[in-house]
Amino acid sequence: MSTQFQLLSEQRFRPFFFTQFLGAFNDNVFKTALITLVAFHAASLTTIDGSTLATLLPGLFILPFFLFSATAGQIADKFEKSRIIRFVKLFEIGIMAFASAGFYMHNIWLLAAALFMMGMHSTLFGPVKYSYLPQHLKENELIGGNGMVEMGSFVAILLGQVLGAWLATVTHHETFTSMAILAIAIMGYWTSRGVPNSPAADPNLRINWNPVTETIKNVKLIWPKQPLWLAIVAISWFWFYGATLLAQFPNFAKNVLHGDESVFILLLSVFSIGIGLGSLLCEKLSKGRVELGLVMLGAIGLTVFGIDLYASSNSIHTATNEVLLNYQYFLFNHWRLLADIALIGLFGGFYIVPLYVLIQTRSEKQYQSRVIAANNIMNALFMVVSAGFSILIFNHGYSIPQLFLATAMLNVIVSIYLCIRQPEYFTTFLAWVKR
């Protein structure tokens, strides 16, 4: 059995893994249920146009990453981490109780406030999530441990989105959605009680509550350490790439592939399974070491299969009629397109896991959480920019497949930039290929 799966039998990893899994799961159950409800039943919630709300609500979830990440990083460095995790899980239970009231009262403002607070929940948990692992795992276990966490996160996102979409469409959705999100939050707190003690990295730290000045301070702290800064840029680029694809999957399934809702779920499932497998395979491919060569391998796959996704989706567009197709049709007739999406996910896993391990192993322990907080701010910024980039592409009359093609080509430029700025990415890739 692989070392990374053995970690699930150990107290130092298992409670943390399931706590973060349930947190990501609940985020997506609630967020997807709300957005689905807005998309199909906006009139029962508000006079605001449903499509406008569906665009604005994800922004409410991302906003706390800009506002509170700098503070969250300081808190994670100053205090013992298992206590922070349990506090965050209790906060989640309170948010879900608040959201339940919003569902029952059909009050969009209560639900929007709950979504904003869930963004705060994720912002507080993020720095703890990635700085916890180096405290409890050996260096040769970090690739496997991070692979498990990334796999768990994307499986949780997939399951949460599927369950959330289904809950929003059932009769008495208020009751069933409220029961689900509260039950998941309570389970998350229960698993958090088993997370072992994790001593504070810098207990004497004086917290600066001004997020603007602290963010600037974090950038100044990281900038001289260019390998860390470039890793953050590379991770943020991955979130740009992923956010661009995932945001377009619903319209891609409906308007380009002429598929029904089951095709959207199929695309999401294939992508999530791909990234989960890629994350898990990193340990085997790197043999437990920090292997930056995998980043370039991942980047090559993101470009190659992004370009082929453009080609395969265009061939489907010209070959189908206006009848909506279901997932079974795609499974048996369009394996090339599904393979492209799965392989984008797979190579995305190769790309992202070594970068997180690099941050964990090369940042100083006393400010490790603040480095991760700075990374979270950059991730959120790149995701917002990805939305602007998509709007720009569409305003110039280009299609969704052409957006995918443009993103894949931009990935070439980013990869070349990384190799020029830090040749280690290229040299370690060549060394890995020759082994």
C-alpha positions in Angstrom: 0.0 0.0 0.0 1.3 3.5 -0.8 2.6 5.7 2.0 0.0 8.4 1.2 -2.9 6.0 1.9 -1.2 4.7 5.0 -1.5 8.3 6.3 -5.2 7.8 6.6 -4.7 5.3 9.3 -2.6 7.7 11.4 -4.0 10.2 14.0 -1.7 13.0 12.8 -3.3 13.0 9.4 -6.7 11.3 9.3 -8.8 13.8 11.4 -7.2 16.7 9.6 -7.9 15.1 6.2 -11.6 14.5 6.9 -12.0 18.0 8.5 -10.7 19.8 5.4 -12.7 17.4 3.2 -16.0 18.1 4.9 -15.2 21.9 4.9 -14.7 21.9 1.1 -17.7 19.6 0.7 -20.0 22.0 2.7 -18.7 25.1 0.9 -19.8 23.6 -2.4 -23.1 22.1 -1.2 -24.2 25.5 0.1 -22.8 27.6 -2.7 -24.1 25.4 -5.5 -27.6 25.0 -3.8 -27.8 28.8 -3.5 -26.7 29.5 -7.1 -28.9 26.8 -8.5 -31.9 28.2 -6.5 -31.1 31.7 -7.9 -30.8 30.4 -11.4 -34.1 28.6 -11.4 -36.2 30.3 -8.7 -34.9 33.8 -8.5 -38.4 35.3 -8.5 -39.1 33.7 -5.1 -36.1 35.3 -3.6 -35.7 38.8 -5.1 -36.6 41.1 -7.9 -33.0 41.1 -9.1 -32.3 39.3 -12.3 -31.3 35.7 -11.7 -28.4 35.7 -14.2 -27.0 38.9 -12.6 -27.2 37.3 -9.1 -25.6 34.1 -10.3 -22.6 36.2 -11.6 -22.3 38.3 -8.4 -22.7 35.6 -5.8 -19.4 33.8 -6.5 -17.6 37.1 -6.1 -19.1 37.5 -2.6 -17.4 34.2 -1.7 -14.0 35.3 -3.1 -14.1 38.8 -1.5 -13.1 37.6 2.0 -9.8 36.2 0.6 -8.8 39.8 -0.3 -10.1 41.3 3.0 -9.0 38.7 5.6 -6.2 36.5 4.2 -3.4 38.7 5.6 -5.0 38.5 9.1 -5.7 34.8 8.8 -2.0 34.1 8.0 -1.0 36.0 11.2 -3.5 34.1 13.3 -2.3 30.8 12.0 1.3 31.7 12.8 0.5 33.1 16.3 -1.8 30.5 17.7 -1.9 26.7 18.1 -3.5 25.3 15.0 -5.9 22.6 16.3 -7.6 25.3 18.4 -8.0 27.5 15.3 -9.4 24.5 13.3 -12.0 23.8 16.0 -13.0 27.5 16.2 -13.4 27.6 12.4 -15.6 24.5 12.5 -17.8 26.0 15.3 -18.0 29.2 13.2 -19.2 27.0 10.2 -22.0 25.6 12.3 -23.2 29.1 13.2 -23.0 30.1 9.5 -25.1 27.1 8.4 -27.7 27.9 11.0 -27.8 31.4 9.7 -28.1 30.1 6.1 -30.9 27.7 7.1 -32.9 30.8 8.3 -32.3 32.3 4.9 -33.6 29.3 3.1 -36.7 29.1 5.2 -37.4 32.8 4.9 -36.6 32.9 1.2 -34.3 35.9 2.0 -31.6 36.4 -0.5 -29.8 38.9 1.7 -29.4 36.4 4.6 -28.2 33.8 2.1 -25.7 36.3 0.5 -24.4 37.2 4.0 -24.0 33.5 4.8 -22.1 33.0 1.5 -19.8 35.9 2.4 -19.2 34.3 5.8 -18.4 30.9 4.3 -15.8 32.8 2.3 -14.4 34.0 5.6 -14.5 30.4 6.9 -12.4 29.3 4.0 -10.1 32.3 4.3 -9.3 31.5 7.9 -8.8 27.8 7.2 -6.6 28.2 4.2 -3.3 29.1 5.9 -3.8 26.5 8.6 -4.6 23.8 5.9 -1.2 24.0 4.2 1.0 25.0 7.2 -0.4 22.1 9.3 1.1 19.4 7.0 4.8 20.4 7.4 4.4 20.2 11.2 3.1 16.6 11.2 4.6 15.0 8.1 8.2 14.2 7.3 9.6 15.9 4.2 9.5 12.7 2.2 5.7 12.4 3.1 4.8 15.9 2.0 4.3 15.1 -1.7 1.9 12.2 -0.7 0.2 14.2 2.0 -0.4 17.2 -0.3 -1.6 14.8 -3.0 -4.1 13.3 -0.7 -5.4 16.8 0.4 -5.6 18.0 -3.2 -7.4 14.8 -4.3 -9.8 15.1 -1.3 -10.5 18.8 -2.0 -11.5 18.2 -5.7 -13.6 15.1 -4.8 -15.3 17.2 -2.1 -15.9 20.0 -4.6 -17.4 17.6 -7.1 -19.6 15.8 -4.6 -20.7 19.1 -3.1 -21.7 20.6 -6.4 -23.7 17.5 -7.4 -25.5 17.3 -4.0 -26.1 21.1 -3.9 -27.6 21.2 -7.4 -29.8 18.2 -6.5 -31.0 19.6 -3.2 -32.0 22.9 -4.8 -34.4 21.1 -7.1 -36.2 18.7 -4.7 -39.6 19.4 -3.1 -39.2 21.1 0.3 -35.6 22.1 -0.6 -35.4 24.4 2.3 -35.7 21.6 4.8 -33.4 19.1 3.1 -30.7 21.7 2.2 -30.7 23.1 5.8 -30.5 19.6 7.3 -27.6 18.7 4.9 -25.4 21.7 5.5 -25.9 21.6 9.3 -25.2 17.9 9.5 -22.0 18.3 7.4 -20.8 21.2 9.6 -21.4 19.2 12.8 -19.5 16.3 11.3 -16.7 18.6 10.4 -16.5 19.8 14.0 -16.6 16.3 15.3 -13.6 15.2 13.1 -11.7 18.4 14.1 -11.7 17.3 17.7 -9.3 14.5 16.8 -6.7 16.9 15.2 -3.5 16.7 17.3 -1.9 19.7 19.0 0.1 21.8 16.5 2.3 24.4 18.4 2.3 28.0 17.3 5.1 28.9 14.8 5.5 32.5 16.2 3.6 32.9 19.5 5.1 36.4 20.2 3.8 37.8 16.9 1.9 41.1 17.2 -1.0 41.0 14.8 -1.5 43.9 12.4 -5.2 44.1 11.8 -4.9 46.4 8.8 -5.2 44.0 5.8 -3.8 46.5 3.3 -0.5 47.2 5.1 -0.1 43.6 6.2 -0.6 42.4 2.6 2.1 44.8 1.5 4.3 43.6 4.3 3.9 40.0 3.3 4.8 40.8 -0.3 7.9 42.6 0.9 8.7 39.6 3.0 8.4 37.1 0.1 9.7 39.2 -2.8 13.4 38.8 -2.0 12.9 35.0 -1.9 12.1 34.7 -5.6 11.7 30.9 -5.7 8.8 31.3 -3.2 7.3 34.3 -5.2 7.5 32.4 -8.5 5.8 29.3 -6.9 3.0 31.6 -5.8 2.7 33.0 -9.3 2.7 29.5 -10.8 0.0 28.3 -8.3 -2.1 31.4 -9.0 -1.8 30.8 -12.7 -3.2 27.3 -12.2 -6.2 28.7 -10.5 -6.6 31.2 -13.4 -6.6 28.2 -15.8 -8.9 26.1 -13.7 -11.3 28.9 -13.0 -11.5 29.7 -16.7 -12.5 26.2 -17.6 -14.8 25.5 -14.7 -16.7 28.7 -15.0 -17.5 27.9 -18.7 -18.5 24.2 -18.2 -22.3 24.9 -17.8 -22.5 27.0 -21.0 -20.0 24.8 -22.8 -22.1 21.7 -22.1 -25.3 23.4 -23.1 -24.4 25.8 -26.0 -21.4 24.1 -27.5 -21.9 20.4 -26.9 -25.7 20.6 -27.1 -25.9 18.6 -23.9 -28.3 18.6 -20.9 -27.5 19.0 -17.2 -26.0 15.5 -17.0 -23.3 16.4 -19.5 -22.2 19.4 -17.3 -22.0 17.0 -14.3 -20.1 14.5 -16.5 -17.5 17.2 -17.5 -17.1 18.3 -13.9 -16.7 14.7 -12.7 -14.1 13.8 -15.3 -12.1 16.9 -14.5 -12.2 16.3 -10.8 -11.3 12.6 -11.1 -8.4 13.6 -13.4 -7.0 16.1 -11.0 -7.5 13.7 -8.1 -5.5 10.9 -9.9 -2.8 13.4 -10.9 -2.4 14.6 -7.3 -2.1 11.0 -6.0 0.4 9.9 -8.7 2.8 12.7 -7.8 4.2 10.7 -4.9 5.0 7.7 -7.2 6.4 9.9 -10.0 8.6 12.0 -7.6 9.5 9.1 -5.3 8.7 11.2 -2.2 11.0 14.1 -3.1 10.2 17.7 -4.0 10.2 17.2 -7.8 9.9 20.5 -9.7 10.3 18.7 -12.9 6.7 17.6 -12.6 5.6 21.2 -12.8 6.9 21.5 -16.4 5.4 18.1 -17.2 2.1 19.3 -15.9 2.4 22.6 -17.9 3.1 20.7 -21.1 -0.1 18.6 -20.6 -2.2 21.6 -19.8 -1.2 23.2 -23.1 -1.4 20.0 -25.3 -4.7 18.8 -24.0 -6.1 22.4 -23.8 -5.4 22.8 -27.5 -6.9 19.4 -28.3 -10.0 20.3 -26.2 -10.5 23.2 -28.6 -10.2 20.8 -31.6 -12.4 18.0 -30.2 -15.2 20.4 -29.1 -15.3 22.1 -32.5 -15.7 18.8 -34.2 -18.7 18.0 -31.9 -20.2 21.4 -32.6 -20.3 20.8 -36.3 -21.5 17.2 -36.1 -24.5 17.5 -33.8 -28.0 18.9 -34.2 -30.1 20.9 -31.8 -31.4 17.9 -29.8 -30.0 18.0 -26.2 -27.7 15.0 -25.7 -27.2 13.2 -22.4 -24.1 11.9 -20.6 -24.5 8.4 -21.9 -24.2 9.7 -25.5 -20.9 11.4 -24.6 -19.5 8.5 -22.8 -19.9 6.2 -25.8 -19.4 8.7 -28.7 -17.1 11.5 -27.6 -14.3 9.8 -25.6 -11.7 12.1 -27.1 -13.2 15.2 -25.6 -13.7 13.5 -22.2 -10.1 12.3 -22.4 -8.9 15.8 -23.0 -10.7 17.1 -19.9 -9.5 14.2 -17.8 -5.9 14.7 -18.9 -6.1 18.4 -18.2 -7.1 17.5 -14.7 -4.4 14.8 -14.5 -1.6 17.1 -15.6 -3.0 19.8 -13.4 -2.4 17.5 -10.4 1.2 17.0 -11.6 1.6 20.8 -11.8 0.0 22.0 -8.5 1.2 19.5 -5.8 5.0 20.0 -6.1 4.4 23.8 -6.0 2.6 23.6 -2.6 5.3 21.3 -1.3 8.0 23.9 -2.4 6.2 26.6 -0.4 6.0 24.3 2.6 9.6 23.3 2.5 11.4 26.5 1.5 9.5 29.1 3.6 10.7 29.9 7.1 8.6 28.1 9.8 7.8 31.2 11.8 6.0 32.9 8.8 4.9 29.9 6.8 1.2 30.6 7.3 1.7 34.2 6.1 3.3 33.0 2.9 0.3 30.7 2.3 -2.0 33.7 3.1 -0.2 35.8 0.5 -0.6 32.8 -2.0 -4.4 32.8 -1.2 -4.7 36.5 -2.0 -2.9 36.0 -5.3 -5.1 33.0 -6.1 -8.2 35.0 -5.6 -6.8 37.9 -7.7 -6.0 35.6 -10.6 -9.5 34.0 -10.4 -11.0 37.5 -10.7 -8.7 38.3 -13.6 -9.7 35.1 -15.3 -13.3 36.2 -15.3 -12.3 39.6 -16.8 -10.2 37.7 -19.4 -13.2 35.5 -20.4 -15.4 38.6 -20.7 -12.8 40.3 -22.9 -12.5 37.2 -25.2 -16.3 37.0 -25.5 -16.7 40.7 -26.2 -14.4 40.3 -29.2 -16.8 37.7 -30.6 -14.8 34.6 -29.8 -16.4 31.3 -28.7 -15.9 29.2 -25.5 -13.6 26.7 -27.4 -11.5 29.6 -28.6 -11.3 30.8 -25.0 -9.9 27.4 -24.0 -7.4 27.6 -26.9 -6.3 31.1 -25.8 -5.8 29.9 -22.2 -3.8 26.9 -23.3 -1.5 29.2 -25.4 -1.1 31.7 -22.5 0.0 28.7 -20.5 3.0 28.4 -22.9 4.0 32.0 -22.1 3.7 31.5 -18.4 5.8 28.3 -18.5 8.5 30.0 -20.5 8.5 32.9 -18.0 8.9 30.5 -15.1 11.8 28.7 -16.8 13.6 32.0 -17.6 13.1 33.4 -14.1 14.0 30.1 -12.4 15.8 27.6 -14.6 15.4 24.9 -12.0 12.0 24.2 -13.4 13.5 23.3 -16.8 16.7 21.6 -15.6 14.8 19.4 -13.1 12.3 18.4 -15.8 15.1 17.3 -18.1 16.7 15.4 -15.3 13.4 13.7 -14.4 12.9 12.7 -18.1 16.3 11.2 -18.3 15.9 9.1 -15.1 
